[in-house]
């Protein structure tokens, strides 16, 4: 029983020190190199966009749009970024603005790395394209 308690205490100690290291490194990178580098380094350590958004939401001097833009530029998934923004109460308009800003500042590679999601629905009064060529009308035969 004594070994179990000691091993549990040691694992809590090591986990809390690892979390502190990430947090301290993030703050150092943020102060010295900016949000883009801080986000890139945090993601290299395996931190999720939600972790990063939670960390940066504590800092009232940071604009959430810049954090979101840095996440896009670092190659995070659009779905993960949206979930992270929702978790800290950032609006959809800010997420969209951050994406647009990331395309401008980080290049078209950001736009290409995001999953394609069709937004427009087919207009109901237009005929749908017929994928089966055998079903063509008799006028074209």
Backbone as ProteinMPNN parsed JSONL, in Angstrom:
{"seq_chain_A": "XXXXXXXXXXXXXXXXXXXXXXXXXXXXXXXXXXXXXXXXXXXXXXXXXXXXXXXXXXXXXXXXXXXXXXXXXXXXXXXXXXXXXXXXXXXXXXXXXXXXXXXXXXXXXXXXXXXXXXXXXXXXXXXXXXXXXXXXXXXXX", "coords_chain_A": {"N_chain_A": [[0.823, -1.19, 0.0], [1.964, 1.168, 0.759], [3.809, 1.577, -1.289], [2.115, 2.032, -3.434], [0.906, 4.471, -2.744], [3.154, 6.126, -2.695], [4.021, 5.916, -5.363], [1.824, 7.078, -6.642], [1.936, 9.71, -5.655], [4.409, 10.5, -6.71], [3.86, 10.388, -9.474], [1.928, 12.404, -9.69], [3.523, 14.559, -8.985], [5.405, 14.6, -11.129], [3.715, 14.972, -13.354], [2.527, 17.448, -12.763], [4.805, 19.053, -12.795], [5.544, 18.821, -15.462], [3.379, 20.043, -16.716], [3.697, 22.603, -15.695], [6.125, 23.268, -16.89], [5.397, 23.426, -19.605], [3.602, 25.559, -19.518], [5.213, 27.62, -18.54], [7.175, 27.71, -20.564], [5.555, 28.459, -22.699], [4.721, 31.023, -21.89], [7.219, 32.311, -21.827], [8.05, 32.106, -24.531], [5.963, 33.553, -25.679], [6.403, 36.12, -24.633], [8.947, 36.703, -25.637], [9.111, 35.954, -28.386], [6.637, 36.109, -29.598], [3.126, 35.426, -30.354], [2.725, 33.583, -32.45], [5.01, 31.904, -32.57], [4.958, 30.917, -29.958], [2.579, 29.421, -29.989], [3.172, 27.548, -32.022], [5.317, 26.139, -30.843], [4.065, 25.094, -28.577], [2.231, 23.382, -29.775], [4.009, 21.586, -30.93], [4.803, 20.281, -28.678], [2.648, 18.755, -28.247], [0.313, 19.898, -27.341], [-3.12, 20.676, -27.412], [-5.391, 22.648, -29.471], [-7.453, 23.454, -27.747], [-6.216, 23.37, -25.217], [-4.369, 25.411, -25.573], [-6.016, 27.623, -26.102], [-7.373, 27.765, -23.647], [-5.232, 28.421, -21.965], [-4.434, 30.897, -23.043], [-6.7, 32.392, -22.7], [-6.63, 33.279, -20.148], [-4.982, 35.438, -20.205], [-5.562, 38.693, -20.443], [-4.547, 40.603, -22.105], [-4.109, 39.536, -24.567], [-5.405, 39.269, -27.821], [-8.047, 37.26, -28.736], [-8.518, 36.651, -31.422], [-6.02, 36.831, -32.645], [-4.741, 34.681, -31.459], [-6.26, 32.551, -32.448], [-5.708, 32.869, -35.169], [-2.981, 32.272, -35.134], [-3.138, 29.595, -34.427], [-4.38, 28.516, -36.717], [-2.35, 29.115, -38.584], [-0.352, 27.498, -37.591], [-1.189, 25.072, -38.371], [-3.289, 23.684, -37.195], [-6.298, 21.744, -36.936], [-9.32, 22.829, -38.43], [-11.779, 22.124, -37.253], [-10.958, 21.462, -34.661], [-10.029, 23.943, -33.827], [-12.373, 25.439, -33.903], [-13.87, 24.119, -31.904], [-12.219, 24.657, -29.714], [-12.43, 27.442, -29.6], [-15.144, 27.686, -29.026], [-15.143, 26.591, -26.471], [-14.069, 28.543, -24.853], [-15.718, 30.642, -25.233], [-15.542, 32.256, -27.546], [-16.662, 34.051, -30.348], [-18.265, 32.926, -33.44], [-17.894, 34.67, -35.554], [-15.435, 35.819, -34.955], [-13.792, 33.616, -35.248], [-14.029, 33.104, -37.982], [-12.99, 35.508, -38.988], [-10.374, 35.263, -38.045], [-9.506, 33.035, -39.494], [-9.615, 34.067, -42.119], [-7.693, 36.081, -41.869], [-5.457, 34.513, -41.346], [-5.106, 33.217, -43.781], [-4.375, 35.345, -45.388], [-2.001, 36.242, -44.11], [-0.422, 33.937, -43.708], [-0.463, 32.523, -45.999], [-1.728, 30.622, -48.826], [-1.495, 27.981, -48.207], [-2.563, 27.506, -45.719], [-5.295, 27.677, -46.164], [-5.625, 25.54, -47.914], [-5.019, 23.423, -46.255], [-7.174, 22.996, -44.633], [-10.15, 21.16, -44.061], [-12.471, 20.556, -46.677], [-15.612, 21.944, -46.677], [-18.724, 21.89, -47.894], [-20.799, 24.679, -48.273], [-22.911, 25.96, -49.547], [-26.219, 25.152, -50.547], [-27.976, 23.198, -52.97], [-29.839, 24.969, -55.349], [-33.298, 24.847, -55.4], [-34.974, 25.131, -57.668], [-33.456, 24.589, -59.889], [-32.514, 22.024, -62.151], [-31.204, 18.925, -60.987], [-27.895, 17.67, -61.52], [-27.488, 14.843, -63.61], [-26.053, 11.923, -62.719], [-25.972, 9.476, -64.005], [-25.313, 8.399, -67.144], [-26.868, 6.767, -68.777], [-29.414, 7.392, -68.196], [-30.268, 9.486, -69.717], [-32.332, 11.811, -71.529], [-34.713, 10.931, -74.105], [-34.542, 12.666, -76.202], [-31.914, 13.288, -76.599], [-30.817, 11.012, -77.55]], "CA_chain_A": [[0.0, 0.0, 0.0], [2.877, 2.306, 0.849], [4.376, 1.77, -2.628], [1.061, 2.6, -4.271], [0.772, 5.885, -2.378], [4.375, 6.825, -3.122], [4.017, 6.021, -6.824], [0.793, 8.058, -7.017], [2.466, 11.044, -5.359], [5.463, 10.798, -7.676], [3.276, 10.68, -10.786], [1.326, 13.739, -9.602], [4.631, 15.51, -8.998], [5.972, 14.7, -12.467], [2.71, 15.539, -14.257], [2.389, 18.882, -12.481], [6.003, 19.755, -13.257], [5.494, 18.865, -16.925], [2.409, 21.083, -17.067], [4.303, 23.889, -15.381], [7.132, 23.531, -17.911], [4.704, 23.862, -20.811], [3.039, 26.874, -19.262], [6.329, 28.566, -18.451], [7.755, 27.841, -21.9], [4.616, 29.22, -23.51], [4.816, 32.422, -21.471], [8.521, 32.826, -22.269], [7.992, 32.273, -25.99], [5.027, 34.634, -25.962], [7.04, 37.399, -24.295], [10.157, 36.976, -26.404], [9.025, 35.704, -29.823], [5.304, 36.381, -30.111], [2.097, 34.4, -30.228], [2.852, 32.544, -33.47], [6.051, 30.96, -32.14], [4.483, 30.273, -28.732], [1.585, 28.417, -30.379], [3.867, 26.48, -32.748], [6.093, 25.339, -29.894], [3.12, 24.355, -27.736], [1.68, 22.282, -30.582], [5.072, 20.592, -31.077], [4.81, 19.522, -27.427], [1.447, 17.938, -28.197], [-0.815, 20.612, -26.751], [-4.242, 20.833, -28.333], [-5.907, 24.019, -29.551], [-8.233, 23.75, -26.534], [-5.251, 23.694, -24.157], [-3.772, 26.716, -25.872], [-7.052, 28.647, -25.906], [-7.588, 27.899, -22.208], [-4.071, 29.126, -21.427], [-4.398, 32.291, -23.488], [-7.884, 33.119, -22.226], [-6.253, 33.871, -18.856], [-4.236, 36.668, -20.479], [-6.518, 39.677, -20.977], [-3.865, 41.458, -23.081], [-4.08, 38.855, -25.859], [-6.617, 39.267, -28.623], [-8.329, 35.875, -29.128], [-8.425, 36.493, -32.878], [-4.617, 36.572, -32.973], [-4.444, 33.314, -31.026], [-6.891, 31.672, -33.432], [-4.923, 32.976, -36.409], [-1.742, 31.527, -34.914], [-3.487, 28.169, -34.478], [-4.542, 28.177, -38.136], [-1.041, 29.165, -39.238], [0.444, 26.372, -37.099], [-1.683, 23.854, -39.01], [-4.312, 22.986, -36.408], [-7.53, 21.417, -37.652], [-10.382, 23.822, -38.292], [-12.763, 21.633, -36.285], [-10.368, 21.596, -33.328], [-9.982, 25.366, -33.507], [-13.753, 25.841, -33.618], [-14.204, 23.578, -30.578], [-11.447, 25.403, -28.719], [-13.034, 28.771, -29.5], [-16.416, 27.521, -28.319], [-14.903, 26.269, -25.062], [-13.755, 29.76, -24.097], [-16.731, 31.65, -25.525], [-15.183, 33.132, -28.659], [-17.737, 34.015, -31.342], [-17.988, 32.376, -34.77], [-17.383, 35.754, -36.405], [-14.01, 35.98, -34.69], [-13.123, 32.444, -35.829], [-13.991, 33.338, -39.429], [-12.034, 36.595, -39.233], [-9.033, 34.725, -37.805], [-9.168, 32.193, -40.64], [-9.323, 34.951, -43.254], [-6.414, 36.75, -41.585], [-4.383, 33.525, -41.472], [-4.88, 32.98, -45.215], [-3.642, 36.506, -45.895], [-0.665, 36.359, -43.52], [0.356, 32.699, -43.736], [-0.487, 31.974, -47.34], [-2.8, 29.749, -49.286], [-1.306, 26.656, -47.615], [-3.497, 27.396, -44.596], [-6.615, 27.408, -46.72], [-5.614, 24.204, -48.49], [-4.881, 22.398, -45.223], [-8.443, 22.81, -43.936], [-11.077, 20.251, -44.735], [-13.486, 21.214, -47.494], [-16.972, 21.771, -46.197], [-19.62, 22.64, -48.767], [-21.696, 25.537, -47.518], [-24.11, 26.267, -50.334], [-27.099, 24.051, -50.905], [-28.418, 23.306, -54.353], [-31.063, 25.741, -55.511], [-34.326, 23.836, -55.672], [-35.631, 25.238, -58.967], [-32.554, 24.129, -60.939], [-32.484, 20.562, -62.203], [-29.967, 18.362, -60.458], [-27.134, 16.975, -62.56], [-27.784, 13.422, -63.629], [-24.764, 11.237, -62.79], [-26.075, 8.25, -64.786], [-25.463, 8.783, -68.551], [-27.901, 5.938, -69.413], [-30.729, 7.958, -67.886], [-30.455, 10.697, -70.514], [-33.66, 11.851, -72.165], [-34.748, 10.343, -75.444], [-34.238, 13.708, -77.172], [-30.483, 13.32, -76.855], [-30.373, 9.734, -78.111]], "C_chain_A": [[0.87, 1.259, 0.0], [3.475, 2.613, -0.527], [3.363, 2.423, -3.572], [0.904, 4.097, -4.007], [1.979, 6.674, -2.862], [4.393, 6.978, -4.639], [2.962, 7.011, -7.305], [1.292, 9.478, -6.777], [3.554, 11.448, -6.351], [4.884, 11.127, -9.05], [2.579, 12.029, -10.782], [2.413, 14.803, -9.665], [5.183, 15.699, -10.411], [4.987, 15.304, -13.463], [2.569, 17.032, -14.013], [3.627, 19.655, -12.912], [6.041, 19.839, -14.773], [4.511, 19.926, -17.388], [2.984, 22.465, -16.796], [5.351, 24.254, -16.425], [6.483, 24.048, -19.187], [4.204, 25.287, -20.642], [4.132, 27.938, -19.206], [6.979, 28.789, -19.813], [6.858, 28.685, -22.804], [4.719, 30.707, -23.172], [6.126, 33.059, -21.92], [8.529, 33.075, -23.767], [7.075, 33.421, -26.383], [5.684, 35.99, -25.734], [8.209, 37.73, -25.214], [9.979, 36.881, -27.915], [7.638, 35.925, -30.416], [4.394, 35.171, -30.071], [2.27, 33.277, -31.241], [3.857, 31.472, -33.046], [5.598, 30.211, -30.888], [3.484, 29.168, -29.06], [2.26, 27.253, -31.111], [4.615, 25.559, -31.797], [5.184, 24.517, -28.991], [2.532, 23.171, -28.504], [2.728, 21.2, -30.817], [5.164, 19.716, -29.835], [3.546, 18.679, -27.252], [0.243, 18.613, -27.559], [-1.886, 20.844, -27.805], [-4.644, 22.303, -28.431], [-6.737, 24.402, -28.331], [-7.325, 24.111, -25.37], [-4.701, 25.103, -24.35], [-4.789, 27.836, -25.667], [-7.352, 28.848, -24.422], [-6.463, 28.708, -21.575], [-4.113, 30.605, -21.798], [-5.622, 33.078, -23.034], [-7.636, 33.76, -20.864], [-5.58, 35.223, -19.045], [-5.161, 37.669, -21.168], [-5.878, 40.621, -22.001], [-3.842, 40.84, -24.475], [-5.436, 38.943, -26.543], [-6.878, 37.829, -29.067], [-8.231, 35.631, -30.636], [-6.991, 36.198, -33.295], [-4.2, 35.16, -32.557], [-5.029, 32.323, -32.023], [-6.131, 31.686, -34.752], [-3.627, 32.179, -36.282], [-1.994, 30.022, -34.939], [-3.681, 27.712, -35.917], [-3.189, 28.117, -38.833], [-0.151, 27.997, -38.81], [-0.057, 25.043, -37.642], [-2.698, 23.071, -38.211], [-5.563, 22.767, -37.258], [-8.585, 22.489, -37.388], [-11.438, 23.414, -37.283], [-12.245, 21.769, -34.857], [-10.326, 23.053, -32.892], [-11.373, 25.862, -33.15], [-14.185, 25.354, -32.237], [-13.484, 24.338, -29.476], [-12.03, 26.791, -28.509], [-14.357, 28.705, -28.74], [-16.206, 27.308, -26.824], [-14.57, 27.494, -24.216], [-14.691, 30.913, -24.441], [-16.382, 32.652, -26.6], [-16.226, 32.956, -29.765], [-17.278, 33.409, -32.67], [-17.432, 33.438, -35.705], [-15.886, 35.955, -36.197], [-13.219, 34.81, -35.268], [-12.977, 32.635, -37.336], [-12.981, 34.429, -39.772], [-10.596, 36.107, -39.041], [-8.587, 33.843, -38.966], [-8.8, 33.051, -41.845], [-7.974, 35.638, -43.075], [-5.254, 35.767, -41.74], [-4.082, 33.22, -42.936], [-4.058, 34.117, -45.799], [-2.201, 36.496, -45.402], [0.191, 35.105, -43.668], [0.307, 31.999, -45.087], [-1.625, 31.01, -47.592], [-2.671, 28.347, -48.705], [-2.243, 26.444, -46.436], [-4.87, 27.018, -45.118], [-6.682, 25.992, -47.274], [-5.548, 23.112, -47.429], [-6.184, 22.129, -44.492], [-9.362, 21.928, -44.766], [-12.117, 21.049, -45.513], [-14.859, 20.904, -46.929], [-17.882, 22.566, -47.106], [-20.631, 23.418, -47.945], [-23.004, 25.732, -48.267], [-24.916, 25.002, -50.603], [-27.548, 24.263, -52.345], [-29.73, 24.082, -54.397], [-32.142, 24.806, -56.023], [-34.957, 23.953, -57.054], [-34.72, 24.851, -60.124], [-32.564, 22.605, -60.975], [-31.153, 20.046, -61.663], [-29.221, 17.664, -61.585], [-27.384, 15.476, -62.453], [-26.472, 12.663, -63.762], [-24.798, 9.986, -63.653], [-26.296, 8.608, -66.258], [-26.53, 7.956, -69.268], [-29.292, 6.507, -69.186], [-30.988, 9.236, -68.654], [-31.809, 10.643, -71.192], [-33.58, 11.31, -73.592], [-34.438, 11.382, -76.53], [-32.749, 13.73, -77.5], [-29.967, 12.018, -77.46], [-30.412, 9.739, -79.564]], "O_chain_A": [[0.566, 2.258, -0.652], [3.63, 3.779, -0.889], [3.719, 3.261, -4.4], [0.784, 4.89, -4.941], [1.83, 7.778, -3.385], [4.74, 8.042, -5.151], [3.19, 7.717, -8.287], [1.088, 10.356, -7.616], [3.612, 12.599, -6.781], [5.362, 12.042, -9.719], [2.631, 12.74, -11.785], [2.245, 15.831, -10.322], [5.404, 16.83, -10.844], [5.392, 16.076, -14.333], [2.499, 17.806, -14.967], [3.515, 20.8, -13.35], [6.522, 20.831, -15.321], [4.781, 20.637, -18.356], [2.78, 23.392, -17.58], [5.461, 25.419, -16.808], [6.969, 25.008, -19.785], [4.371, 26.121, -21.533], [3.981, 29.025, -19.763], [7.298, 29.921, -20.175], [7.339, 29.517, -23.574], [4.796, 31.548, -24.068], [6.144, 34.214, -22.346], [8.964, 34.133, -24.223], [7.375, 34.173, -27.31], [5.538, 36.901, -26.549], [8.44, 38.896, -25.535], [10.612, 37.63, -28.659], [7.492, 35.925, -31.638], [4.823, 34.05, -29.794], [1.989, 32.121, -30.923], [3.581, 30.277, -33.153], [5.828, 29.008, -30.768], [3.539, 28.09, -28.467], [1.947, 26.093, -30.842], [4.552, 24.337, -31.931], [5.497, 23.37, -28.673], [2.359, 22.087, -27.946], [2.387, 20.02, -30.897], [5.555, 18.551, -29.918], [3.385, 17.98, -26.251], [-0.751, 17.949, -27.267], [-1.583, 21.169, -28.953], [-4.28, 23.109, -27.575], [-6.726, 25.563, -27.922], [-7.614, 25.041, -24.618], [-4.588, 25.879, -23.4], [-4.453, 28.884, -25.116], [-7.563, 29.978, -23.983], [-6.713, 29.581, -20.744], [-3.855, 31.466, -20.957], [-5.582, 34.308, -22.989], [-8.352, 34.681, -20.471], [-5.606, 36.061, -18.145], [-5.499, 37.505, -22.34], [-6.586, 41.356, -22.69], [-3.586, 41.536, -25.458], [-6.477, 38.72, -25.925], [-6.019, 37.228, -29.713], [-7.897, 34.528, -31.069], [-6.765, 35.399, -34.204], [-3.394, 34.523, -33.235], [-4.365, 31.358, -32.401], [-5.933, 30.643, -35.376], [-3.225, 31.491, -37.22], [-1.156, 29.259, -35.419], [-3.203, 26.644, -36.3], [-2.912, 27.181, -39.583], [0.707, 27.556, -39.576], [0.56, 24.003, -37.411], [-2.95, 21.905, -38.512], [-5.836, 23.528, -38.187], [-8.721, 22.987, -36.27], [-11.942, 24.253, -36.537], [-12.99, 22.142, -33.951], [-10.56, 23.363, -31.724], [-11.535, 26.625, -32.197], [-14.802, 26.106, -31.483], [-14.065, 24.631, -28.431], [-12.117, 27.268, -27.377], [-14.649, 29.567, -27.911], [-16.994, 27.784, -26.006], [-14.767, 27.484, -23.0], [-14.479, 32.038, -23.989], [-16.871, 33.781, -26.577], [-16.622, 31.832, -30.076], [-16.089, 33.379, -32.985], [-16.591, 33.142, -36.554], [-15.154, 36.229, -37.148], [-12.093, 34.995, -35.73], [-11.918, 32.358, -37.9], [-12.211, 34.297, -40.724], [-9.703, 36.498, -39.793], [-7.427, 33.894, -39.377], [-7.797, 32.797, -42.514], [-7.204, 35.762, -44.028], [-4.183, 36.146, -42.213], [-2.927, 32.99, -43.294], [-3.155, 33.89, -46.604], [-1.277, 36.716, -46.185], [1.415, 35.206, -43.745], [0.975, 30.983, -45.284], [-2.374, 30.641, -46.688], [-3.644, 27.593, -48.71], [-2.672, 25.318, -46.182], [-5.528, 26.134, -44.57], [-7.699, 25.315, -47.117], [-5.98, 21.987, -47.679], [-6.292, 21.123, -43.791], [-9.347, 21.953, -45.997], [-12.582, 22.093, -45.056], [-15.218, 19.743, -46.73], [-17.829, 23.796, -47.102], [-21.248, 22.875, -47.028], [-24.081, 25.674, -47.674], [-24.364, 23.93, -50.851], [-27.501, 25.378, -52.864], [-30.619, 23.866, -53.574], [-31.921, 24.056, -56.974], [-35.441, 22.948, -57.576], [-35.19, 24.792, -61.261], [-32.617, 21.965, -59.925], [-30.108, 20.664, -61.865], [-29.84, 17.126, -62.503], [-27.479, 14.918, -61.36], [-25.829, 12.74, -64.809], [-23.737, 9.473, -64.008], [-27.378, 9.084, -66.6], [-27.056, 8.407, -70.285], [-30.237, 6.154, -69.891], [-31.865, 10.009, -68.266], [-32.368, 9.567, -71.405], [-32.507, 11.248, -74.192], [-34.106, 11.015, -77.657], [-32.37, 14.158, -78.591], [-28.8, 11.933, -77.842], [-30.068, 8.738, -80.194]]}, "name": "protein", "num_of_chains": 1, "seq": "XXXXXXXXXXXXXXXXXXXXXXXXXXXXXXXXXXXXXXXXXXXXXXXXXXXXXXXXXXXXXXXXXXXXXXXXXXXXXXXXXXXXXXXXXXXXXXXXXXXXXXXXXXXXXXXXXXXXXXXXXXXXXXXXXXXXXXXXXXXXX"}
